[in-house]
């Protein structure tokens, strides 16, 4: 297997290249949230739901809401109550715009019916640094970006955005457990092939990759990076893509998120 990086346009260049590739089973594409975010923000030369054959949802990686260790907020409800008491005064950083973290922030703001001022940064590192320096109130971030700071006690995780608690933060409740039962916003990774790739080839890829993410030696390497194996394939992954495409379209429209 040859891995070819095609950076640019928020993953759209790589996605278009694979959409145009011959459907002969020789080319596949690793995708993430941006795969169904980008087409809701700008014109792209492919359709994420029809230009590809969904293979498998490979892994998920948790987002978290975090504050500085010196913060008086000990749980998500404390942050929400303070935001309601002082609309617009509290700030929440994330890497954005139009990322899983930006959309997760907007979903939380609407679910809790609070006005938090958003502060987008050009990457997870700068956003984390802003919270470490106490320049912002809170942070919505992919957990691997703050894992070491949380372990060291510099930052405190208030809630996990995944549907279930994660092994390395077993004491930290999910946002769903914190009063918002339908809430979920993971970073996820999946595999697709060009549309019209023969079904038997798509099925073969699904078998190989689903087995790979569950193999003990691979699973351990993934968990070190806070990547949790999923292995949902075929029609179930297609439904997952459709669900997230529609949900992101609604959040982007309602929040007036623009491409930058």
FITOR-84010 format. One record per atom (N, C-alpha, C): atom name; x, y, z; residue number from 1. Coordinates in steps of 0.001 Angstrom, whole numbers. Layout:
<sites>
[CA,[X,Y,Z],NUM] ...
</sites>
This chain:
<sites>
[N,[846,-1190,0],1] [CA,[0,0,0],1] [C,[884,1243,0],1] [N,[604,2182,-887],2] [CA,[1327,3447,-963],2] [C,[429,4552,-418],2] [N,[923,5290,567],3] [CA,[158,6398,1145],3] [C,[556,7688,439],3] [N,[-419,8365,-127],4] [CA,[-157,9598,-859],4] [C,[-912,10742,-201],4] [N,[-182,11729,312],5] [CA,[-802,12906,913],5] [C,[-1135,13922,-175],5] [N,[-2377,14389,-180],6] [CA,[-2803,15412,-1127],6] [C,[-3394,16582,-332],6] [N,[-2555,17414,291],7] [CA,[-3091,18499,1122],7] [C,[-3698,19613,278],7] [N,[-4534,20419,935],8] [CA,[-5077,21598,281],8] [C,[-6581,21653,287],8] [N,[-7096,22899,384],9] [CA,[-8542,23171,312],9] [C,[-9331,22389,1354],9] [N,[-8736,22216,2547],10] [CA,[-9467,21540,3613],10] [C,[-9859,20123,3267],10] [N,[-8988,19391,2602],11] [CA,[-9139,17986,2171],11] [C,[-9893,17845,841],11] [N,[-10392,18941,257],12] [CA,[-11184,18847,-971],12] [C,[-10341,18378,-2157],12] [N,[-9060,18743,-2193],13] [CA,[-8210,18333,-3312],13] [C,[-8038,16821,-3339],13] [N,[-7762,16237,-2178],14] [CA,[-7619,14780,-2109],14] [C,[-8935,14082,-2430],14] [N,[-10024,14627,-1909],15] [CA,[-11336,14007,-2147],15] [C,[-11693,14022,-3619],15] [N,[-11435,15154,-4290],16] [CA,[-11730,15226,-5722],16] [C,[-10866,14247,-6509],16] [N,[-9601,14126,-6134],17] [CA,[-8706,13206,-6835],17] [C,[-9220,11773,-6767],17] [N,[-9698,11362,-5600],18] [CA,[-10199,9993,-5459],18] [C,[-11556,9837,-6136],18] [N,[-12389,10878,-6100],19] [CA,[-13681,10814,-6801],19] [C,[-13476,10588,-8292],19] [N,[-12380,11130,-8841],20] [CA,[-12090,11011,-10274],20] [C,[-11255,9763,-10608],20] [N,[-10770,9068,-9587],21] [CA,[-9916,7903,-9830],21] [C,[-10709,6747,-10436],21] [N,[-10011,5889,-11135],22] [CA,[-10664,4712,-11727],22] [C,[-11221,3822,-10611],22] [N,[-12475,3369,-10746],23] [CA,[-13089,2525,-9706],23] [C,[-12655,1068,-9828],23] [N,[-11347,864,-9795],24] [CA,[-10814,-480,-10028],24] [C,[-10268,-1131,-8763],24] [N,[-10525,-500,-7609],25] [CA,[-10063,-1077,-6355],25] [C,[-8638,-739,-6001],25] [N,[-7987,114,-6798],26] [CA,[-6593,446,-6510],26] [C,[-6439,1724,-5687],26] [N,[-7537,2465,-5508],27] [CA,[-7469,3744,-4801],27] [C,[-8580,3852,-3767],27] [N,[-8215,4222,-2542],28] [CA,[-9202,4490,-1496],28] [C,[-8809,5796,-802],28] [N,[-9717,6335,-24],29] [CA,[-9522,7637,610],29] [C,[-9879,7563,2087],29] [N,[-8969,8033,2937],30] [CA,[-9286,8203,4360],30] [C,[-9983,9549,4519],30] [N,[-11149,9556,5145],31] [CA,[-11933,10781,5311],31] [C,[-12201,11038,6790],31] [N,[-12555,12287,7083],32] [CA,[-12915,12688,8440],32] [C,[-14105,13639,8353],32] [N,[-14403,14332,9435],33] [CA,[-15574,15209,9496],33] [C,[-15631,16188,8335],33] [N,[-14462,16704,7926],34] [CA,[-14421,17685,6845],34] [C,[-15020,17154,5554],34] [N,[-15061,15849,5388],35] [CA,[-15600,15225,4183],35] [C,[-17061,15631,3961],35] [N,[-17819,15744,5054],36] [CA,[-19234,16143,4923],36] [C,[-19482,17578,5394],36] [N,[-18448,18247,5905],37] [CA,[-18569,19662,6251],37] [C,[-18338,20528,5016],37] [N,[-17243,20273,4298],38] [CA,[-16850,21125,3168],38] [C,[-17956,21344,2137],38] [N,[-18661,20287,1697],39] [CA,[-19675,20510,663],39] [C,[-20841,21379,1130],39] [N,[-20981,21561,2449],40] [CA,[-22014,22439,2977],40] [C,[-21552,23890,3088],40] [N,[-20277,24125,2789],41] [CA,[-19711,25466,2918],41] [C,[-19321,26081,1580],41] [N,[-18941,25243,622],42] [CA,[-18432,25764,-646],42] [C,[-18668,24747,-1744],42] [N,[-18543,25216,-2960],43] [CA,[-18731,24331,-4112],43] [C,[-17521,23415,-4252],43] [N,[-17768,22139,-4319],44] [CA,[-16711,21157,-4562],44] [C,[-17111,20320,-5774],44] [N,[-16126,19716,-6408],45] [CA,[-16385,18981,-7647],45] [C,[-16656,17503,-7404],45] [N,[-17382,17233,-6343],46] [CA,[-17789,15868,-6027],46] [C,[-18938,15943,-5035],46] [N,[-19649,14853,-4889],47] [CA,[-20727,14758,-3902],47] [C,[-20302,13682,-2898],47] [N,[-20193,14035,-1604],48] [CA,[-19705,13038,-639],48] [C,[-20616,11821,-515],48] [N,[-21868,11956,-927],49] [CA,[-22810,10854,-755],49] [C,[-23016,10021,-2015],49] [N,[-22627,10548,-3178],50] [CA,[-22851,9795,-4418],50] [C,[-21582,9546,-5231],50] [N,[-20521,10302,-4969],51] [CA,[-19291,10149,-5740],51] [C,[-18373,9067,-5178],51] [N,[-18788,8450,-4072],52] [CA,[-17933,7480,-3389],52] [C,[-18758,6266,-2940],52] [N,[-18053,5162,-2759],53] [CA,[-18641,3958,-2161],53] [C,[-18163,3881,-713],53] [N,[-19052,4068,277],54] [CA,[-18624,3998,1674],54] [C,[-18101,2608,2020],54] [N,[-16953,2573,2667],55] [CA,[-16359,1290,3051],55] [C,[-16567,1046,4540],55] [N,[-15885,1841,5396],56] [CA,[-15985,1616,6844],56] [C,[-15771,2902,7635],56] [N,[-16471,3000,8745],57] [CA,[-16176,3970,9796],57] [C,[-15101,3308,10653],57] [N,[-13885,3843,10600],58] [CA,[-12747,3167,11214],58] [C,[-12587,3476,12695],58] [N,[-12467,4763,13033],59] [CA,[-12195,5149,14425],59] [C,[-12938,6426,14780],59] [N,[-13026,6678,16077],60] [CA,[-13540,7951,16584],60] [C,[-12545,8469,17615],60] [N,[-12505,9787,17774],61] [CA,[-11615,10417,18741],61] [C,[-12407,11482,19484],61] [N,[-12388,11481,20806],62] [CA,[-13291,12347,21564],62] [C,[-12884,13820,21564],62] [N,[-13882,14670,21498],63] [CA,[-13715,16086,21829],63] [C,[-14050,16269,23299],63] [N,[-13516,17318,23911],64] [CA,[-13822,17625,25307],64] [C,[-14011,19126,25485],64] [N,[-14720,19473,26538],65] [CA,[-14780,20854,27014],65] [C,[-13838,20946,28205],65] [N,[-12888,21883,28143],66] [CA,[-11876,21997,29193],66] [C,[-11766,23430,29689],66] [N,[-11299,23590,30930],67] [CA,[-11010,24895,31521],67] [C,[-9639,24818,32177],67] [N,[-9137,25967,32588],68] [CA,[-7863,26003,33307],68] [C,[-8043,25403,34696],68] [N,[-7002,24826,35234],69] [CA,[-7104,24169,36543],69] [C,[-7453,25151,37660],69] [N,[-7163,26439,37466],70] [CA,[-7491,27432,38489],70] [C,[-8928,27920,38383],70] [N,[-9654,27473,37352],71] [CA,[-11039,27896,37168],71] [C,[-11923,27382,38300],71] [N,[-12942,28153,38620],72] [CA,[-13897,27726,39657],72] [C,[-14897,26710,39116],72] [N,[-14905,26506,37801],73] [CA,[-15864,25575,37205],73] [C,[-15369,24142,37377],73] [N,[-16171,23344,38051],74] [CA,[-15806,21943,38292],74] [C,[-16584,20978,37399],74] [N,[-17672,21437,36821],75] [CA,[-18482,20604,35928],75] [C,[-19108,21495,34862],75] [N,[-19644,20877,33828],76] [CA,[-20191,21631,32715],76] [C,[-21318,22553,33160],76] [N,[-22124,22105,34104],77] [CA,[-23238,22929,34575],77] [C,[-22746,24254,35164],77] [N,[-21581,24246,35792],78] [CA,[-21031,25490,36351],78] [C,[-20742,26489,35236],78] [N,[-20154,26011,34148],79] [CA,[-19844,26875,33012],79] [C,[-21124,27396,32373],79] [N,[-22100,26526,32202],80] [CA,[-23377,26920,31594],80] [C,[-24094,27962,32460],80] [N,[-24127,27730,33767],81] [CA,[-24799,28679,34666],81] [C,[-24130,30052,34616],81] [N,[-22799,30054,34573],82] [CA,[-22070,31324,34516],82] [C,[-22329,32038,33190],82] [N,[-22418,31271,32114],83] [CA,[-22689,31864,30800],83] [C,[-24094,32466,30751],83] [N,[-25034,31827,31424],84] [CA,[-26394,32375,31466],84] [C,[-26453,33642,32315],84] [N,[-25647,33676,33361],85] [CA,[-25637,34853,34238],85] [C,[-24954,36047,33581],85] [N,[-23995,35758,32670],86] [CA,[-23249,36837,32012],86] [C,[-23200,36572,30507],86] [N,[-24322,36774,29815],87] [CA,[-24374,36455,28385],87] [C,[-23285,37177,27586],87] [N,[-22533,36391,26824],88] [CA,[-21519,36947,25944],88] [C,[-20196,37286,26589],88] [N,[-20114,37233,27911],89] [CA,[-18878,37610,28590],89] [C,[-17869,36477,28655],89] [N,[-18354,35239,28693],90] [CA,[-17446,34095,28754],90] [C,[-17041,33698,27337],90] [N,[-15793,33276,27198],91] [CA,[-15269,32932,25875],91] [C,[-14916,31456,25794],91] [N,[-15108,30890,24609],92] [CA,[-14715,29499,24373],92] [C,[-13887,29434,23098],92] [N,[-12687,28883,23205],93] [CA,[-11779,28756,22070],93] [C,[-11967,27400,21396],93] [N,[-11578,27337,20132],94] [CA,[-11544,26081,19386],94] [C,[-10688,26305,18156],94] [N,[-10279,25209,17519],95] [CA,[-9587,25357,16236],95] [C,[-10644,25412,15156],95] [N,[-10578,26445,14356],96] [CA,[-11634,26633,13373],96] [C,[-11229,27675,12362],96] [N,[-12191,28114,11560],97] [CA,[-13619,27828,11618],97] [C,[-14002,26565,10856],97] [N,[-15277,26203,10985],98] [CA,[-15883,25097,10231],98] [C,[-15194,23763,10480],98] [N,[-14803,23517,11704],99] [CA,[-14233,22235,12114],99] [C,[-15245,21486,12975],99] [N,[-14926,20255,13304],100] [CA,[-15771,19511,14237],100] [C,[-15917,20272,15548],100] [N,[-14823,20916,15986],101] [CA,[-14863,21641,17259],101] [C,[-15740,22894,17159],101] [N,[-15684,23585,16034],102] [CA,[-16544,24750,15839],102] [C,[-18019,24327,15841],102] [N,[-18313,23283,15098],103] [CA,[-19693,22794,15041],103] [C,[-20125,22258,16402],103] [N,[-19205,21564,17103],104] [CA,[-19528,21082,18443],104] [C,[-19846,22215,19390],104] [N,[-19092,23309,19295],105] [CA,[-19352,24501,20102],105] [C,[-20744,25057,19805],105] [N,[-21080,25190,18528],106] [CA,[-22386,25735,18164],106] [C,[-23515,24821,18635],106] [N,[-23324,23514,18529],107] [CA,[-24337,22571,19003],107] [C,[-24534,22686,20509],107] [N,[-23424,22824,21255],108] [CA,[-23523,22954,22709],108] [C,[-24209,24254,23087],108] [N,[-23836,25331,22428],109] [CA,[-24424,26637,22716],109] [C,[-25942,26602,22540],109] [N,[-26393,25929,21489],110] [CA,[-27830,25842,21237],110] [C,[-28519,24862,22174],110] [N,[-27869,23758,22453],111] [CA,[-28478,22776,23360],111] [C,[-28673,23369,24758],111] [N,[-27668,24152,25208],112] [CA,[-27735,24736,26551],112] [C,[-28442,26086,26573],112] [N,[-28716,26623,25371],113] [CA,[-29374,27924,25244],113] [C,[-28594,29006,25990],113] [N,[-27298,29120,25647],114] [CA,[-26436,30123,26279],114] [C,[-25703,30914,25197],114] [N,[-25248,32085,25574],115] [CA,[-24468,32926,24669],115] [C,[-23027,32955,25155],115] [N,[-22199,32132,24533],116] [CA,[-20751,32121,24766],116] [C,[-20085,32774,23560],116] [N,[-19111,33606,23792],117] [CA,[-18396,34237,22685],117] [C,[-17353,33272,22139],117] [N,[-17414,32983,20845],118] [CA,[-16481,32012,20268],118] [C,[-15197,32710,19839],118] [N,[-14082,32009,20037],119] [CA,[-12761,32539,19686],119] [C,[-12039,31475,18863],119] [N,[-12127,31559,17527],120] [CA,[-11467,30555,16686],120] [C,[-9971,30798,16575],120] [N,[-9205,29711,16555],121] [CA,[-7749,29772,16393],121] [C,[-7356,28963,15165],121] [N,[-6177,29223,14594],122] [CA,[-5777,28528,13370],122] [C,[-5349,27076,13564],122] [N,[-5436,26562,14761],123] [CA,[-5077,25178,15020],123] [C,[-5326,24818,16471],123] [N,[-5266,23509,16766],124] [CA,[-5489,23068,18136],124] [C,[-4442,23579,19096],124] [N,[-3162,23616,18658],125] [CA,[-2075,24089,19520],125] [C,[-2273,25507,20008],125] [N,[-2517,26469,19103],126] [CA,[-2755,27840,19548],126] [C,[-3980,27978,20453],126] [N,[-5017,27192,20192],127] [CA,[-6211,27250,21038],127] [C,[-5899,26748,22451],127] [N,[-5125,25657,22533],128] [CA,[-4726,25125,23848],128] [C,[-3853,26147,24579],128] [N,[-2920,26752,23866],129] [CA,[-2048,27756,24484],129] [C,[-2848,28924,25045],129] [N,[-3915,29290,24359],130] [CA,[-4751,30395,24829],130] [C,[-5385,30063,26177],130] [N,[-5809,28802,26345],131] [CA,[-6402,28419,27627],131] [C,[-5329,28271,28699],131] [N,[-4187,27691,28346],132] [CA,[-3092,27572,29313],132] [C,[-2676,28955,29812],132] [N,[-2681,29941,28920],133] [CA,[-2344,31308,29299],133] [C,[-3492,32070,29922],133] [N,[-4641,31405,30054],134] [CA,[-5839,31982,30659],134] [C,[-6337,33218,29898],134] [N,[-6207,33169,28578],135] [CA,[-6725,34248,27737],135] [C,[-8180,34012,27358],135] [N,[-8672,32787,27560],136] [CA,[-10064,32447,27283],136] [C,[-10622,31692,28486],136] [N,[-11949,31621,28555],137] [CA,[-12608,30957,29688],137] [C,[-12543,29442,29580],137] [N,[-12785,28956,28369],138] [CA,[-12898,27508,28177],138] [C,[-12444,27149,26775],138] [N,[-12428,25842,26527],139] [CA,[-11904,25332,25268],139] [C,[-12713,24123,24838],139] [N,[-13104,24088,23555],140] [CA,[-13718,22895,22970],140] [C,[-12675,22316,22025],140] [N,[-12176,21113,22331],141] [CA,[-10970,20641,21656],141] [C,[-10973,19125,21536],141] [N,[-10270,18626,20524],142] [CA,[-10042,17191,20413],142] [C,[-9145,16759,21579],142] [N,[-9549,15746,22312],143] [CA,[-8866,15414,23559],143] [C,[-7365,15167,23421],143] [N,[-6878,14495,22361],144] [CA,[-5420,14302,22264],144] [C,[-4625,15607,22334],144] [N,[-5232,16718,21939],145] [CA,[-4527,18008,21962],145] [C,[-4284,18519,23378],145] [N,[-5079,18028,24346],146] [CA,[-4931,18511,25729],146] [C,[-4665,17386,26717],146] [N,[-4496,16171,26217],147] [CA,[-4350,15021,27121],147] [C,[-3221,15211,28125],147] [N,[-2069,15673,27659],148] [CA,[-927,15826,28563],148] [C,[-1172,16939,29581],148] [N,[-1799,18030,29154],149] [CA,[-2087,19123,30092],149] [C,[-3119,18710,31141],149] [N,[-4080,17878,30726],150] [CA,[-5068,17382,31691],150] [C,[-4408,16421,32675],150] [N,[-3562,15530,32154],151] [CA,[-2866,14583,33038],151] [C,[-1952,15304,34025],151] [N,[-1336,16408,33568],152] [CA,[-414,17164,34423],152] [C,[-1141,18065,35405],152] [N,[-2453,18217,35227],153] [CA,[-3221,19060,36134],153] [C,[-3233,20529,35768],153] [N,[-2711,20864,34585],154] [CA,[-2722,22254,34139],154] [C,[-4115,22662,33675],154] [N,[-4796,21738,33008],155] [CA,[-6154,21969,32532],155] [C,[-7090,20932,33142],155] [N,[-8373,21252,33151],156] [CA,[-9383,20350,33717],156] [C,[-10453,20077,32664],156] [N,[-10729,18811,32399],157] [CA,[-11803,18436,31479],157] [C,[-13127,18451,32233],157] [N,[-14112,19163,31701],158] [CA,[-15428,19232,32343],158] [C,[-16386,18190,31788],158] [N,[-16282,17905,30502],159] [CA,[-17208,16964,29872],159] [C,[-16615,16445,28579],159] [N,[-17021,15229,28222],160] [CA,[-16591,14581,26984],160] [C,[-17745,14649,25991],160] [N,[-17434,14991,24738],161] [CA,[-18485,15161,23734],161] [C,[-18910,13849,23077],161] [N,[-18236,12756,23374],162] [CA,[-18609,11453,22822],162] [C,[-19902,10960,23450],162] [N,[-20512,9987,22802],163] [CA,[-21734,9396,23341],163] [C,[-21466,8649,24643],163] [N,[-20275,8039,24733],164] [CA,[-19912,7286,25936],164] [C,[-18645,7862,26552],164] [N,[-18443,7636,27832],165] [CA,[-17203,8056,28489],165] [C,[-16020,7322,27864],165] [N,[-14842,7921,27977],166] [CA,[-13653,7297,27417],166] [C,[-12795,6721,28530],166] [N,[-11996,5737,28178],167] [CA,[-11235,4977,29170],167] [C,[-10279,5858,29965],167] [N,[-9640,6806,29288],168] [CA,[-8622,7622,29958],168] [C,[-9200,8784,30747],168] [N,[-10518,9007,30636],169] [CA,[-11200,10037,31440],169] [C,[-12465,9432,32044],169] [N,[-12291,8306,32684],170] [CA,[-13452,7559,33180],170] [C,[-14278,8346,34185],170] [N,[-13651,9306,34888],171] [CA,[-14366,10092,35893],171] [C,[-15087,11303,35301],171] [N,[-14850,11584,34038],172] [CA,[-15433,12785,33420],172] [C,[-16708,12400,32670],172] [N,[-17841,13008,33019],173] [CA,[-19105,12654,32357],173] [C,[-19151,13162,30919],173] [N,[-20038,12592,30145],174] [CA,[-20266,13083,28787],174] [C,[-21179,14310,28838],174] [N,[-21193,15054,27739],175] [CA,[-22136,16167,27638],175] [C,[-23561,15638,27693],175] [N,[-23772,14464,27097],176] [CA,[-25103,13844,27143],176] [C,[-25522,13557,28580],176] [N,[-24600,13075,29407],177] [CA,[-24894,12805,30812],177] [C,[-25105,14094,31608],177] [N,[-24598,15194,31082],178] [CA,[-24637,16463,31806],178] [C,[-25912,17253,31550],178] [N,[-26898,16606,30945],179] [CA,[-28192,17265,30768],179] [C,[-28619,17473,29336],179] [N,[-27818,16982,28367],180] [CA,[-28128,17181,26950],180] [C,[-28082,15832,26248],180] [N,[-29116,15001,26455],181] [CA,[-29069,13574,26117],181] [C,[-28824,13244,24645],181] [N,[-29121,14146,23734],182] [CA,[-28932,13843,22317],182] [C,[-27588,14337,21793],182] [N,[-26760,14873,22665],183] [CA,[-25525,15514,22207],183] [C,[-24422,14496,21915],183] [N,[-23738,14726,20792],184] [CA,[-22553,13940,20449],184] [C,[-21775,14690,19368],184] [N,[-20481,14794,19507],185] [CA,[-19641,15386,18463],185] [C,[-18224,14859,18586],185] [N,[-17968,13763,17903],186] [CA,[-16637,13155,17857],186] [C,[-15884,13633,16624],186] [N,[-14576,13543,16686],187] [CA,[-13769,13526,15470],187] [C,[-13776,12074,15000],187] [N,[-14040,11851,13720],188] [CA,[-14107,10469,13235],188] [C,[-13304,10315,11947],188] [N,[-12910,9081,11685],189] [CA,[-12164,8758,10475],189] [C,[-12799,7546,9805],189] [N,[-12878,7612,8488],190] [CA,[-13485,6512,7748],190] [C,[-12765,6270,6441],190] [N,[-13236,5296,5697],191] [CA,[-12636,4902,4428],191] [C,[-13715,4841,3364],191] [N,[-13423,5460,2192],192] [CA,[-14331,5375,1051],192] [C,[-13515,5029,-191],192] [N,[-14213,4536,-1194],193] [CA,[-13610,4245,-2499],193] [C,[-14375,5031,-3555],193] [N,[-13841,5164,-4761],194] [CA,[-14600,5835,-5819],194] [C,[-15924,5110,-6081],194] [N,[-16955,5876,-6427],195] [CA,[-18234,5263,-6792],195] [C,[-18018,4267,-7926],195] [N,[-18850,3230,-7940],196] [CA,[-18815,2172,-8959],196] [C,[-17640,1216,-8790],196] [N,[-16897,1330,-7684],197] [CA,[-15928,282,-7377],197] [C,[-16703,-1022,-7187],197] [N,[-16291,-2117,-7764],198] [CA,[-17054,-3369,-7655],198] [C,[-17373,-3726,-6206],198] [N,[-18607,-4128,-5939],199] [CA,[-19028,-4423,-4570],199] [C,[-18133,-5431,-3854],199] [N,[-17638,-6423,-4603],200] [CA,[-16798,-7423,-3952],200] [C,[-15472,-6809,-3478],200] [N,[-14990,-5792,-4188],201] [CA,[-13772,-5106,-3752],201] [C,[-14055,-4246,-2519],201] [N,[-15184,-3545,-2531],202] [CA,[-15570,-2728,-1372],202] [C,[-15731,-3619,-147],202] [N,[-16359,-4767,-337],203] [CA,[-16546,-5715,763],203] [C,[-15211,-6243,1270],203] [N,[-14288,-6478,355],204] [CA,[-12958,-6941,757],204] [C,[-12220,-5902,1576],204] [N,[-12278,-4640,1130],205] [CA,[-11668,-3563,1916],205] [C,[-12286,-3502,3313],205] [N,[-13606,-3623,3367],206] [CA,[-14300,-3550,4658],206] [C,[-13820,-4644,5602],206] [N,[-13686,-5857,5083],207] [CA,[-13214,-6963,5921],207] [C,[-11802,-6695,6430],207] [N,[-10928,-6239,5548],208] [CA,[-9530,-6014,5927],208] [C,[-9394,-4902,6969],208] [N,[-10024,-3775,6697],209] [CA,[-9840,-2621,7577],209] [C,[-10570,-2794,8908],209] [N,[-11752,-3402,8879],210] [CA,[-12471,-3647,10133],210] [C,[-11674,-4584,11030],210] [N,[-11053,-5580,10431],211] [CA,[-10216,-6505,11207],211] [C,[-8967,-5795,11715],211] [N,[-8408,-4919,10885],212] [CA,[-7161,-4249,11255],212] [C,[-7330,-3373,12489],212] [N,[-8425,-2577,12557],213] [CA,[-8569,-1661,13696],213] [C,[-8877,-2405,14994],213] [N,[-9289,-3673,14877],214] [CA,[-9569,-4467,16076],214] [C,[-8405,-5379,16454],214] [N,[-7389,-5480,15594],215] [CA,[-6238,-6323,15903],215] [C,[-5531,-5782,17143],215] [N,[-5202,-6641,18116],216] [CA,[-4653,-6157,19391],216] [C,[-3467,-5211,19244],216] [N,[-2523,-5528,18350],217] [CA,[-1331,-4681,18234],217] [C,[-1669,-3315,17622],217] [N,[-2649,-3279,16703],218] [CA,[-3070,-2011,16097],218] [C,[-3948,-1237,17070],218] [N,[-4846,-1945,17720],219] [CA,[-5748,-1303,18675],219] [C,[-4957,-557,19750],219] [N,[-3887,-1167,20241],220] [CA,[-3082,-531,21277],220] [C,[-2430,749,20765],220] [N,[-1946,721,19530],221] [CA,[-1326,1913,18947],221] [C,[-2355,3019,18741],221] [N,[-3578,2633,18399],222] [CA,[-4631,3621,18214],222] [C,[-5018,4271,19552],222] [N,[-5137,3460,20579],223] [CA,[-5573,3979,21877],223] [C,[-4571,4955,22468],223] [N,[-3294,4764,22192],224] [CA,[-2279,5711,22647],224] [C,[-2560,7100,22079],224] [N,[-3147,7139,20903],225] [CA,[-3470,8408,20250],225] [C,[-4923,8837,20498],225] [N,[-5587,8168,21439],226] [CA,[-6996,8427,21758],226] [C,[-7897,8218,20536],226] [N,[-7561,7201,19744],227] [CA,[-8396,6790,18623],227] [C,[-9060,5464,19005],227] [N,[-10388,5463,19027],228] [CA,[-11131,4290,19477],228] [C,[-11713,3547,18269],228] [N,[-11397,2268,18096],229] [CA,[-11868,1515,16937],229] [C,[-13392,1446,16873],229] [N,[-13922,1539,15659],230] [CA,[-15363,1415,15435],230] [C,[-15637,202,14540],230] [N,[-15206,262,13284],231] [CA,[-15361,-889,12396],231] [C,[-16760,-1101,11855],231] [N,[-17582,-35,11779],232] [CA,[-18913,-118,11174],232] [C,[-18778,93,9673],232] [N,[-19324,-823,8878],233] [CA,[-19039,-804,7447],233] [C,[-20305,-812,6588],233] [N,[-20090,-617,5284],234] [CA,[-21158,-747,4295],234] [C,[-22312,212,4484],234] [N,[-23527,-333,4458],235] [CA,[-24739,486,4527],235] [C,[-24814,1279,5831],235] [N,[-24302,713,6917],236] [CA,[-24335,1426,8199],236] [C,[-23437,2659,8158],236] [N,[-22287,2548,7511],237] [CA,[-21415,3714,7386],237] [C,[-22019,4734,6424],237] [N,[-22679,4267,5376],238] [CA,[-23361,5177,4457],238] [C,[-24425,5986,5198],238] [N,[-25171,5325,6081],239] [CA,[-26198,6019,6863],239] [C,[-25563,7026,7812],239] [N,[-24411,6675,8374],240] [CA,[-23689,7580,9273],240] [C,[-23258,8841,8527],240] [N,[-22737,8671,7310],241] [CA,[-22332,9821,6508],241] [C,[-23525,10710,6186],241] [N,[-24634,10111,5794],242] [CA,[-25845,10880,5479],242] [C,[-26335,11654,6692],242] [N,[-26363,10993,7840],243] [CA,[-26815,11647,9074],243] [C,[-25963,12871,9392],243] [N,[-24641,12708,9305],244] [CA,[-23757,13817,9653],244] [C,[-23785,14916,8591],244] [N,[-23930,14547,7335],245] [CA,[-24054,15550,6282],245] [C,[-25266,16437,6558],245] [N,[-26395,15822,6875],246] [CA,[-27629,16580,7126],246] [C,[-27527,17411,8404],246] [N,[-26944,16808,9459],247] [CA,[-26818,17535,10722],247] [C,[-25886,18737,10573],247] [N,[-24756,18532,9908],248] [CA,[-23818,19637,9722],248] [C,[-24428,20728,8852],248] [N,[-25199,20346,7849],249] [CA,[-25866,21343,7005],249] [C,[-26773,22232,7847],249] [N,[-27501,21610,8761],250] [CA,[-28429,22367,9619],250] [C,[-27669,23301,10559],250] [N,[-26610,22810,11202],251] [CA,[-25849,23642,12133],251] [C,[-25160,24792,11394],251] [N,[-24570,24491,10241],252] [CA,[-23884,25518,9452],252] [C,[-24862,26601,9011],252] [N,[-26040,26191,8583],253] [CA,[-27064,27158,8158],253] [C,[-27568,27990,9345],253] [N,[-27914,27315,10426],254] [CA,[-28483,28023,11576],254] [C,[-27465,28936,12255],254] [N,[-26188,28559,12206],255] [CA,[-25141,29339,12855],255] [C,[-24470,30349,11912],255] [N,[-24890,30292,10640],256] [CA,[-24321,31197,9625],256] [C,[-22809,31057,9539],256] [N,[-22318,29818,9578],257] [CA,[-20883,29550,9445],257] [C,[-20484,29719,7986],257] [N,[-19396,30422,7754],258] [CA,[-18942,30684,6394],258] [C,[-17578,30037,6164],258] [N,[-17313,29693,4906],259] [CA,[-15989,29185,4550],259] [C,[-14991,30320,4582],259] [N,[-13767,30030,5047],260] [CA,[-12713,31050,5087],260] [C,[-11429,30503,4493],260] 
</sites>
